[in-house]
Amino acid sequence: KEKGNQYVKMGKKHYSDAIDCYTRAINQKALSDSENSAIYANRAHVNLLLGNYRRAITDAEEAIKLCP
């Protein structure tokens, strides 16, 4: 998660790296629901910045499901 956040701060050309980091964190299935919710929300934010609106909505909905 932290590495993904760093990529976001580095600017637009690093957004895909941020998404990769968030995806790897989610796929580890080692975090709590609230932690995964935050990661989904972060990934939704980056997808929104990239104009990937459907992916952003999907991730935002998953974040809400995990931690309303």
C-alpha positions as CSV (number, residue, x, y, z in Angstrom):
1,K,0.0,0.0,0.0
2,E,2.7,2.5,1.0
3,K,4.7,1.8,-2.2
4,G,1.5,2.4,-4.2
5,N,1.0,5.7,-2.4
6,Q,4.5,6.7,-3.2
7,Y,3.9,6.1,-6.9
8,V,0.8,8.2,-6.8
9,K,2.8,11.1,-5.3
10,M,5.4,10.8,-8.1
11,G,2.8,11.8,-10.7
12,K,0.7,10.5,-13.6
13,K,3.3,8.5,-15.4
14,H,3.6,6.3,-12.3
15,Y,-0.1,5.7,-11.8
16,S,0.0,2.2,-13.5
17,D,2.8,1.2,-11.0
18,A,0.6,2.3,-8.2
19,I,-2.3,0.2,-9.5
20,D,0.0,-2.8,-9.7
21,C,1.1,-2.3,-6.1
22,Y,-2.5,-2.0,-4.8
23,T,-3.5,-5.1,-6.8
24,R,-0.7,-7.1,-5.4
25,A,-1.6,-6.0,-1.9
26,I,-5.2,-7.1,-2.4
27,N,-4.3,-10.4,-4.0
28,Q,-2.1,-11.4,-1.0
29,K,-5.4,-11.8,1.0
30,A,-3.4,-11.2,4.2
31,L,-5.0,-7.9,5.3
32,S,-8.1,-7.1,7.3
33,D,-11.3,-5.9,5.7
34,S,-10.6,-2.4,6.7
35,E,-7.1,-2.4,5.3
36,N,-8.3,-4.0,2.0
37,S,-11.1,-1.4,1.9
38,A,-8.5,1.4,2.0
39,I,-6.5,-0.2,-0.7
40,Y,-9.5,-0.7,-3.0
41,A,-10.4,3.0,-2.3
42,N,-6.8,4.0,-3.2
43,R,-7.0,2.0,-6.4
44,A,-10.4,3.5,-7.2
45,H,-8.9,6.9,-6.8
46,V,-6.0,6.2,-9.2
47,N,-8.4,4.7,-11.8
48,L,-10.5,7.8,-11.5
49,L,-7.5,9.9,-12.2
50,L,-6.7,7.8,-15.3
51,G,-10.2,8.0,-16.6
52,N,-10.9,4.3,-15.9
53,Y,-14.4,5.1,-14.6
54,R,-15.9,1.7,-14.6
55,R,-12.9,0.2,-12.8
56,A,-13.0,3.1,-10.3
57,I,-16.7,2.4,-9.6
58,T,-16.1,-1.3,-9.2
59,D,-13.2,-0.7,-6.7
60,A,-15.2,1.9,-4.8
61,E,-18.1,-0.5,-4.4
62,E,-15.8,-3.2,-3.2
63,A,-14.3,-0.8,-0.6
64,I,-17.8,0.0,0.7
65,K,-18.7,-3.7,0.9
66,L,-15.6,-4.5,3.0
67,C,-16.0,-1.5,5.3
68,P,-19.3,0.4,5.1
